[in-house]
Amino acid sequence: MDISNRIRYAWVVGARFIFIVGDTLFADALAQLLGSSPGLQVCGSAPTIAAALPRLEASNPDAVILAGVVSPHDALLARFMATHPAAPVIRTDPDSNAVEVIFSQRIAVHSTTDLLAIIDALPGRQP
Protein backbone atom coordinates (compact mmCIF):
# COMPACT_ATOMS: atom_id res chain seq x y z
CA MET A 1 0.00 0.00 0.00
CA ASP A 2 1.57 3.33 -1.00
CA ILE A 3 1.82 6.23 1.48
CA SER A 4 -1.19 8.20 0.17
CA ASN A 5 -3.45 5.12 0.44
CA ARG A 6 -2.11 4.34 3.94
CA ILE A 7 -2.86 7.91 5.06
CA ARG A 8 -6.34 7.77 3.52
CA TYR A 9 -6.98 4.44 5.29
CA ALA A 10 -5.67 5.81 8.60
CA TRP A 11 -7.96 8.84 8.31
CA VAL A 12 -11.00 6.61 7.68
CA VAL A 13 -10.30 4.43 10.74
CA GLY A 14 -9.62 7.45 12.98
CA ALA A 15 -5.87 7.07 13.44
CA ARG A 16 -3.72 9.83 14.92
CA PHE A 17 -1.27 11.35 12.44
CA ILE A 18 2.26 11.80 13.78
CA PHE A 19 5.09 13.72 12.08
CA ILE A 20 8.65 12.98 13.23
CA VAL A 21 11.54 15.45 13.06
CA GLY A 22 15.06 14.11 13.56
CA ASP A 23 17.95 12.53 11.69
CA THR A 24 19.18 10.03 14.26
CA LEU A 25 18.87 6.30 14.66
CA PHE A 26 16.52 7.10 17.54
CA ALA A 27 14.19 9.00 15.16
CA ASP A 28 14.22 6.08 12.72
CA ALA A 29 13.45 3.56 15.47
CA LEU A 30 10.67 5.78 16.81
CA ALA A 31 9.12 6.05 13.33
CA GLN A 32 9.14 2.27 12.98
CA LEU A 33 7.68 1.74 16.45
CA LEU A 34 4.92 4.31 16.03
CA GLY A 35 4.19 3.23 12.45
CA SER A 36 3.42 -0.29 13.66
CA SER A 37 1.26 0.86 16.58
CA PRO A 38 -2.51 0.53 16.18
CA GLY A 39 -4.28 3.87 15.95
CA LEU A 40 -1.16 5.76 14.87
CA GLN A 41 0.06 6.71 11.41
CA VAL A 42 3.42 8.34 10.74
CA CYS A 43 2.36 10.88 8.12
CA GLY A 44 5.83 12.23 7.44
CA SER A 45 9.33 12.87 8.64
CA ALA A 46 12.19 15.28 8.08
CA PRO A 47 15.76 15.57 9.37
CA THR A 48 15.43 19.18 10.61
CA ILE A 49 12.71 21.65 11.58
CA ALA A 50 13.54 23.76 8.50
CA ALA A 51 13.08 20.76 6.21
CA ALA A 52 9.92 19.74 8.09
CA LEU A 53 7.99 23.01 7.81
CA PRO A 54 6.69 22.67 4.22
CA ARG A 55 5.87 19.01 4.85
CA LEU A 56 4.10 19.84 8.11
CA GLU A 57 1.86 22.32 6.32
CA ALA A 58 0.88 19.64 3.79
CA SER A 59 0.39 16.74 6.22
CA ASN A 60 -1.51 18.57 9.00
CA PRO A 61 -0.47 16.13 11.79
CA ASP A 62 -2.17 15.58 15.14
CA ALA A 63 1.24 15.85 16.84
CA VAL A 64 4.85 16.57 15.94
CA ILE A 65 7.62 14.62 17.64
CA LEU A 66 11.09 16.16 17.87
CA ALA A 67 13.20 13.03 18.16
CA GLY A 68 16.47 14.15 19.69
CA VAL A 69 16.35 17.56 17.95
CA VAL A 70 18.56 19.95 19.92
CA SER A 71 16.64 23.23 19.51
CA PRO A 72 12.90 22.77 20.10
CA HIS A 73 12.25 26.53 20.28
CA ASP A 74 13.24 27.32 16.73
CA ALA A 75 11.42 30.29 15.11
CA LEU A 76 10.20 27.99 12.34
CA LEU A 77 8.64 25.68 14.89
CA ALA A 78 6.99 28.66 16.57
CA ARG A 79 5.51 29.62 13.20
CA PHE A 80 4.07 26.12 12.76
CA MET A 81 2.63 26.15 16.27
CA ALA A 82 1.01 29.55 15.69
CA THR A 83 -0.72 28.30 12.54
CA HIS A 84 -1.60 24.85 13.96
CA PRO A 85 -2.40 25.43 17.64
CA ALA A 86 -4.24 22.12 18.01
CA ALA A 87 -1.12 20.04 17.21
CA PRO A 88 1.14 19.64 20.25
CA VAL A 89 4.88 19.27 19.84
CA ILE A 90 6.46 16.43 21.79
CA ARG A 91 10.20 16.77 22.41
CA THR A 92 11.90 13.48 23.13
CA ASP A 93 15.43 12.95 24.34
CA PRO A 94 16.99 9.50 24.15
CA ASP A 95 19.27 10.39 27.08
CA SER A 96 16.38 11.21 29.40
CA ASN A 97 13.41 9.39 30.89
CA ALA A 98 11.09 12.32 30.16
CA VAL A 99 9.37 14.07 27.29
CA GLU A 100 8.36 17.70 26.96
CA VAL A 101 4.91 18.43 25.51
CA ILE A 102 4.59 21.94 24.09
CA PHE A 103 1.11 23.33 23.41
CA SER A 104 0.04 26.50 21.66
CA GLN A 105 -3.33 27.77 22.74
CA ARG A 106 -5.08 31.01 21.87
CA ILE A 107 -7.60 32.30 24.37
CA ALA A 108 -9.72 35.40 23.86
CA VAL A 109 -9.15 37.95 26.60
CA HIS A 110 -11.61 40.81 26.82
CA SER A 111 -10.62 42.26 30.16
CA THR A 112 -8.04 42.17 32.92
CA THR A 113 -10.39 39.87 34.83
CA ASP A 114 -10.19 37.33 31.97
CA LEU A 115 -6.40 37.49 32.04
CA LEU A 116 -6.32 37.04 35.83
CA ALA A 117 -8.64 34.01 35.54
CA ILE A 118 -6.32 32.43 32.97
CA ILE A 119 -3.29 32.99 35.17
CA ASP A 120 -5.14 31.55 38.16
CA ALA A 121 -6.04 28.41 36.16
CA LEU A 122 -2.40 27.66 35.24
CA PRO A 123 -1.00 24.50 36.82
CA GLY A 124 1.23 25.03 39.84
CA ARG A 125 4.99 24.91 39.54
CA GLN A 126 6.77 21.64 40.05
CA PRO A 127 9.42 21.84 42.81
N, CA and C atoms as a LAMMPS dump frame, in Angstrom:
ITEM: TIMESTEP
0
ITEM: NUMBER OF ATOMS
381
ITEM: BOX BOUNDS ff ff ff
-5.0000000000000000e+02 5.0000000000000000e+02
-5.0000000000000000e+02 5.0000000000000000e+02
-5.0000000000000000e+02 5.0000000000000000e+02
ITEM: ATOMS id mol type element x y z
1 1 1 N 0.857 -1.165 0
2 1 2 C 0 0 0
3 1 3 C 0.907 1.233 0
4 2 1 N 0.724 2.142 -0.959
5 2 2 C 1.565 3.333 -1.001
6 2 3 C 1.167 4.302 0.111
7 3 1 N 2.008 5.336 0.327
8 3 2 C 1.815 6.231 1.48
9 3 3 C 0.489 6.983 1.414
10 4 1 N 0.069 7.448 0.244
11 4 2 C -1.19 8.199 0.168
12 4 3 C -2.378 7.304 0.512
13 5 1 N -2.369 6.039 0.081
14 5 2 C -3.452 5.115 0.438
15 5 3 C -3.417 4.773 1.92
16 6 1 N -2.22 4.627 2.502
17 6 2 C -2.108 4.345 3.937
18 6 3 C -2.656 5.507 4.755
19 7 1 N -2.36 6.737 4.339
20 7 2 C -2.86 7.914 5.058
21 7 3 C -4.375 8.001 4.924
22 8 1 N -4.896 7.763 3.729
23 8 2 C -6.341 7.767 3.521
24 8 3 C -7.015 6.719 4.415
25 9 1 N -6.447 5.523 4.458
26 9 2 C -6.984 4.443 5.293
27 9 3 C -6.938 4.841 6.772
28 10 1 N -5.814 5.408 7.203
29 10 2 C -5.669 5.812 8.599
30 10 3 C -6.701 6.876 8.959
31 11 1 N -6.97 7.788 8.043
32 11 2 C -7.961 8.837 8.307
33 11 3 C -9.348 8.223 8.473
34 12 1 N -9.688 7.256 7.63
35 12 2 C -10.999 6.615 7.68
36 12 3 C -11.192 5.873 9.005
37 13 1 N -10.169 5.202 9.5
38 13 2 C -10.303 4.435 10.739
39 13 3 C -10.043 5.278 11.997
40 14 1 N -9.787 6.56 11.836
41 14 2 C -9.624 7.449 12.981
42 14 3 C -8.26 7.417 13.629
43 15 1 N -7.223 7.116 12.882
44 15 2 C -5.87 7.072 13.438
45 15 3 C -5.362 8.484 13.726
46 16 1 N -4.419 8.566 14.634
47 16 2 C -3.724 9.825 14.916
48 16 3 C -2.541 9.937 13.973
49 17 1 N -2.376 11.114 13.359
50 17 2 C -1.269 11.349 12.436
51 17 3 C -0.103 11.976 13.189
52 18 1 N 1.06 11.363 13.079
53 18 2 C 2.263 11.801 13.778
54 18 3 C 3.327 12.156 12.741
55 19 1 N 3.978 13.296 12.93
56 19 2 C 5.089 13.72 12.075
57 19 3 C 6.339 13.71 12.941
58 20 1 N 7.424 13.118 12.439
59 20 2 C 8.651 12.98 13.226
60 20 3 C 9.758 13.833 12.62
61 21 1 N 10.402 14.627 13.473
62 21 2 C 11.54 15.452 13.056
63 21 3 C 12.783 14.935 13.765
64 22 1 N 13.8 14.583 12.998
65 22 2 C 15.061 14.109 13.559
66 22 3 C 15.818 13.281 12.543
67 23 1 N 17.124 13.279 12.652
68 23 2 C 17.949 12.534 11.687
69 23 3 C 18.866 11.528 12.386
70 24 1 N 18.379 10.972 13.492
71 24 2 C 19.184 10.028 14.263
72 24 3 C 18.597 8.623 14.143
73 25 1 N 19.353 7.676 14.591
74 25 2 C 18.869 6.302 14.657
75 25 3 C 17.651 6.229 15.576
76 26 1 N 17.661 7.031 16.618
77 26 2 C 16.521 7.098 17.541
78 26 3 C 15.258 7.523 16.799
79 27 1 N 15.35 8.536 15.935
80 27 2 C 14.195 8.999 15.161
81 27 3 C 13.69 7.901 14.234
82 28 1 N 14.616 7.185 13.603
83 28 2 C 14.222 6.077 12.716
84 28 3 C 13.515 4.969 13.492
85 29 1 N 14.06 4.607 14.651
86 29 2 C 13.453 3.556 15.469
87 29 3 C 12.072 3.989 15.966
88 30 1 N 11.95 5.253 16.346
89 30 2 C 10.673 5.779 16.808
90 30 3 C 9.635 5.733 15.689
91 31 1 N 10.04 6.095 14.477
92 31 2 C 9.124 6.047 13.328
93 31 3 C 8.637 4.623 13.079
94 32 1 N 9.539 3.657 13.177
95 32 2 C 9.143 2.268 12.977
96 32 3 C 8.195 1.8 14.083
97 33 1 N 8.504 2.137 15.32
98 33 2 C 7.677 1.74 16.455
99 33 3 C 6.28 2.346 16.343
100 34 1 N 6.219 3.642 16.103
101 34 2 C 4.916 4.308 16.028
102 34 3 C 4.137 3.872 14.794
103 35 1 N 4.846 3.656 13.686
104 35 2 C 4.19 3.227 12.453
105 35 3 C 3.531 1.865 12.562
106 36 1 N 4.009 1.045 13.482
107 36 2 C 3.422 -0.286 13.656
108 36 3 C 2.433 -0.334 14.824
109 37 1 N 2.195 0.805 15.452
110 37 2 C 1.264 0.861 16.581
111 37 3 C -0.163 1.091 16.084
112 38 1 N -1.127 0.32 16.599
113 38 2 C -2.512 0.527 16.179
114 38 3 C -2.993 1.925 16.559
115 39 1 N -3.721 2.547 15.679
116 39 2 C -4.278 3.867 15.948
117 39 3 C -3.341 5.018 15.655
118 40 1 N -2.124 4.721 15.215
119 40 2 C -1.159 5.764 14.867
120 40 3 C -0.722 5.602 13.422
121 41 1 N -0.459 6.724 12.775
122 41 2 C 0.055 6.71 11.409
123 41 3 C 1.147 7.778 11.315
124 42 1 N 2.355 7.372 10.976
125 42 2 C 3.42 8.344 10.743
126 42 3 C 3.144 8.948 9.375
127 43 1 N 2.762 10.23 9.369
128 43 2 C 2.361 10.882 8.119
129 43 3 C 3.508 11.611 7.448
130 44 1 N 4.68 11.603 8.066
131 44 2 C 5.831 12.233 7.443
132 44 3 C 6.989 12.337 8.401
133 45 1 N 8.141 12.666 7.82
134 45 2 C 9.334 12.87 8.64
135 45 3 C 10.277 13.791 7.896
136 46 1 N 11.181 14.386 8.645
137 46 2 C 12.188 15.279 8.076
138 46 3 C 13.376 15.311 9.031
139 47 1 N 14.578 15.565 8.508
140 47 2 C 15.759 15.567 9.373
141 47 3 C 15.878 16.793 10.271
142 48 1 N 15.315 17.93 9.841
143 48 2 C 15.426 19.178 10.609
144 48 3 C 14.075 19.888 10.622
145 49 1 N 13.942 20.857 11.515
146 49 2 C 12.715 21.648 11.579
147 49 3 C 12.539 22.442 10.287
148 50 1 N 13.629 22.994 9.749
149 50 2 C 13.543 23.759 8.496
150 50 3 C 13.034 22.887 7.355
151 51 1 N 13.532 21.67 7.263
152 51 2 C 13.076 20.76 6.21
153 51 3 C 11.65 20.279 6.475
154 52 1 N 11.243 20.25 7.73
155 52 2 C 9.916 19.745 8.09
156 52 3 C 8.802 20.73 7.779
157 53 1 N 9.07 22.025 7.872
158 53 2 C 7.992 23.006 7.81
159 53 3 C 7.094 22.869 6.582
160 54 1 N 7.611 22.806 5.358
161 54 2 C 6.692 22.671 4.225
162 54 3 C 5.92 21.351 4.25
163 55 1 N 6.538 20.308 4.76
164 55 2 C 5.871 19.006 4.848
165 55 3 C 4.807 19.01 5.939
166 56 1 N 5.07 19.738 7.028
167 56 2 C 4.096 19.844 8.109
168 56 3 C 2.828 20.537 7.621
169 57 1 N 3.008 21.593 6.849
170 57 2 C 1.858 22.32 6.319
171 57 3 C 0.986 21.395 5.477
172 58 1 N 1.611 20.534 4.682
173 58 2 C 0.875 19.64 3.785
174 58 3 C 0.242 18.46 4.517
175 59 1 N 0.882 17.959 5.574
176 59 2 C 0.392 16.737 6.225
177 59 3 C -0.584 16.994 7.361
178 60 1 N -0.585 18.19 7.931
179 60 2 C -1.511 18.566 9
180 60 3 C -1.596 17.489 10.097
181 61 1 N -0.487 17.21 10.802
182 61 2 C -0.467 16.127 11.791
183 61 3 C -1.229 16.465 13.065
184 62 1 N -1.559 15.407 13.818
185 62 2 C -2.168 15.582 15.141
186 62 3 C -1.113 15.939 16.18
187 63 1 N 0.132 15.536 15.939
188 63 2 C 1.241 15.846 16.839
189 63 3 C 2.548 15.788 16.059
190 64 1 N 3.508 16.566 16.52
191 64 2 C 4.851 16.573 15.943
192 64 3 C 5.798 16.089 17.03
193 65 1 N 6.641 15.123 16.679
194 65 2 C 7.62 14.622 17.642
195 65 3 C 9.002 15.067 17.202
196 66 1 N 9.691 15.785 18.092
197 66 2 C 11.086 16.159 17.865
198 66 3 C 11.918 15.058 18.504
199 67 1 N 12.466 14.209 17.68
200 67 2 C 13.202 13.032 18.159
201 67 3 C 14.682 13.347 18.274
202 68 1 N 15.075 13.829 19.454
203 68 2 C 16.472 14.154 19.686
204 68 3 C 16.927 15.452 19.054
205 69 1 N 15.997 16.276 18.559
206 69 2 C 16.345 17.561 17.952
207 69 3 C 16.803 18.49 19.064
208 70 1 N 17.939 19.155 18.86
209 70 2 C 18.558 19.948 19.916
210 70 3 C 17.768 21.206 20.258
211 71 1 N 17.272 21.939 19.265
212 71 2 C 16.643 23.229 19.515
213 71 3 C 15.134 23.179 19.273
214 72 1 N 14.334 22.867 20.304
215 72 2 C 12.899 22.771 20.097
216 72 3 C 12.207 24.121 19.959
217 73 1 N 12.895 25.219 20.292
218 73 2 C 12.248 26.528 20.285
219 73 3 C 12.665 27.353 19.068
220 74 1 N 12.875 26.688 17.971
221 74 2 C 13.242 27.323 16.726
222 74 3 C 12.109 28.23 16.249
223 75 1 N 12.438 29.36 15.612
224 75 2 C 11.422 30.291 15.111
225 75 3 C 10.506 29.621 14.091
226 76 1 N 11.032 28.692 13.305
227 76 2 C 10.196 27.989 12.34
228 76 3 C 9.157 27.119 13.044
229 77 1 N 9.568 26.492 14.121
230 77 2 C 8.64 25.679 14.893
231 77 3 C 7.56 26.558 15.519
232 78 1 N 7.959 27.712 15.997
233 78 2 C 6.99 28.658 16.566
234 78 3 C 5.977 29.078 15.507
235 79 1 N 6.42 29.265 14.285
236 79 2 C 5.509 29.623 13.196
237 79 3 C 4.5 28.497 12.948
238 80 1 N 4.985 27.249 12.936
239 80 2 C 4.073 26.121 12.758
240 80 3 C 3.06 26.076 13.895
241 81 1 N 3.521 26.232 15.121
242 81 2 C 2.631 26.152 16.272
243 81 3 C 1.591 27.267 16.262
244 82 1 N 1.967 28.439 15.765
245 82 2 C 1.013 29.548 15.686
246 82 3 C -0.079 29.27 14.661
247 83 1 N 0.268 28.589 13.575
248 83 2 C -0.724 28.305 12.539
249 83 3 C -1.473 27.001 12.773
250 84 1 N -0.965 26.127 13.639
251 84 2 C -1.603 24.848 13.961
252 84 3 C -1.647 24.663 15.479
253 85 1 N -2.417 25.483 16.172
254 85 2 C -2.397 25.428 17.639
255 85 3 C -2.938 24.128 18.231
256 86 1 N -3.679 23.362 17.47
257 86 2 C -4.239 22.116 18.006
258 86 3 C -3.237 20.971 18.005
259 87 1 N -2.109 21.127 17.318
260 87 2 C -1.117 20.043 17.213
261 87 3 C 0.008 20.268 18.23
262 88 1 N 0.05 19.481 19.289
263 88 2 C 1.141 19.637 20.247
264 88 3 C 2.471 19.155 19.662
265 89 1 N 3.537 19.689 20.2
266 89 2 C 4.883 19.271 19.835
267 89 3 C 5.429 18.492 21.017
268 90 1 N 5.93 17.294 20.744
269 90 2 C 6.458 16.426 21.794
270 90 3 C 7.96 16.304 21.574
271 91 1 N 8.734 16.828 22.508
272 91 2 C 10.196 16.766 22.407
273 91 3 C 10.678 15.559 23.185
274 92 1 N 11.362 14.674 22.49
275 92 2 C 11.904 13.478 23.132
276 92 3 C 13.418 13.587 23.208
277 93 1 N 13.983 12.952 24.184
278 93 2 C 15.429 12.951 24.345
279 93 3 C 15.844 11.536 24.717
280 94 1 N 16.624 10.881 23.854
281 94 2 C 16.992 9.496 24.148
282 94 3 C 17.855 9.345 25.405
283 95 1 N 18.432 10.446 25.889
284 95 2 C 19.27 10.389 27.085
285 95 3 C 18.5 10.677 28.366
286 96 1 N 17.188 10.84 28.246
287 96 2 C 16.379 11.206 29.403
288 96 3 C 15.182 10.264 29.506
289 97 1 N 14.613 10.192 30.684
290 97 2 C 13.407 9.39 30.89
291 97 3 C 12.168 10.267 30.889
292 98 1 N 12.216 11.398 30.178
293 98 2 C 11.088 12.324 30.165
294 98 3 C 10.881 12.873 28.758
295 99 1 N 9.679 13.354 28.523
296 99 2 C 9.372 14.07 27.29
297 99 3 C 8.808 15.43 27.667
298 100 1 N 8.905 16.362 26.759
299 100 2 C 8.357 17.698 26.958
300 100 3 C 7.242 17.869 25.942
301 101 1 N 6.046 18.198 26.401
302 101 2 C 4.914 18.433 25.512
303 101 3 C 4.667 19.931 25.478
304 102 1 N 4.717 20.5 24.275
305 102 2 C 4.589 21.942 24.088
306 102 3 C 3.273 22.204 23.368
307 103 1 N 2.406 22.99 23.999
308 103 2 C 1.111 23.334 23.411
309 103 3 C 1.092 24.801 23.026
310 104 1 N 0.308 25.11 22.034
311 104 2 C 0.044 26.497 21.661
312 104 3 C -1.458 26.675 21.75
313 105 1 N -1.889 27.591 22.57
314 105 2 C -3.329 27.768 22.744
315 105 3 C -3.656 29.245 22.735
316 106 1 N -4.61 29.63 21.895
317 106 2 C -5.078 31.014 21.874
318 106 3 C -6.374 31.103 22.661
319 107 1 N -6.418 32.093 23.539
320 107 2 C -7.603 32.295 24.368
321 107 3 C -7.982 33.765 24.254
322 108 1 N -9.244 34.011 23.957
323 108 2 C -9.721 35.395 23.858
324 108 3 C -9.74 36.028 25.248
325 109 1 N -9.171 37.202 25.342
326 109 2 C -9.151 37.948 26.596
327 109 3 C -9.793 39.294 26.327
328 110 1 N -10.875 39.564 27.039
329 110 2 C -11.607 40.811 26.821
330 110 3 C -11.411 41.816 27.953
331 111 1 N -10.814 41.347 29.037
332 111 2 C -10.615 42.261 30.161
333 111 3 C -9.482 41.747 31.033
334 112 1 N -9.065 42.574 31.959
335 112 2 C -8.039 42.174 32.919
336 112 3 C -8.531 41.009 33.769
337 113 1 N -9.808 40.967 34.054
338 113 2 C -10.389 39.873 34.831
339 113 3 C -10.211 38.548 34.098
340 114 1 N -10.413 38.544 32.761
341 114 2 C -10.19 37.326 31.966
342 114 3 C -8.741 36.87 32.078
343 115 1 N -7.821 37.817 31.963
344 115 2 C -6.397 37.492 32.041
345 115 3 C -6.048 36.922 33.415
346 116 1 N -6.57 37.528 34.469
347 116 2 C -6.316 37.04 35.827
348 116 3 C -6.892 35.628 36.021
349 117 1 N -8.044 35.349 35.433
350 117 2 C -8.643 34.015 35.541
351 117 3 C -7.775 32.979 34.828
352 118 1 N -7.203 33.339 33.708
353 118 2 C -6.323 32.425 32.966
354 118 3 C -5.07 32.135 33.791
355 119 1 N -4.483 33.17 34.352
356 119 2 C -3.286 32.989 35.175
357 119 3 C -3.605 32.12 36.39
358 120 1 N -4.747 32.333 37.003
359 120 2 C -5.14 31.547 38.16
360 120 3 C -5.354 30.079 37.809
361 121 1 N -5.769 29.789 36.572
362 121 2 C -6.041 28.409 36.162
363 121 3 C -4.772 27.649 35.724
364 122 1 N -3.639 28.339 35.634
365 122 2 C -2.401 27.66 35.235
366 122 3 C -2.015 26.613 36.284
367 123 1 N -1.441 25.502 35.838
368 123 2 C -0.996 24.497 36.819
369 123 3 C 0.115 25.068 37.703
370 124 1 N 0.193 24.568 38.912
371 124 2 C 1.225 25.029 39.839
372 124 3 C 2.617 24.578 39.393
373 125 1 N 3.606 25.263 39.869
374 125 2 C 4.992 24.911 39.544
375 125 3 C 5.399 23.609 40.206
376 126 1 N 6.209 22.869 39.498
377 126 2 C 6.769 21.639 40.054
378 126 3 C 8.036 22.005 40.829
379 127 1 N 8.198 21.506 42.045
380 127 2 C 9.416 21.838 42.81
381 127 3 C 10.642 21.2 42.198
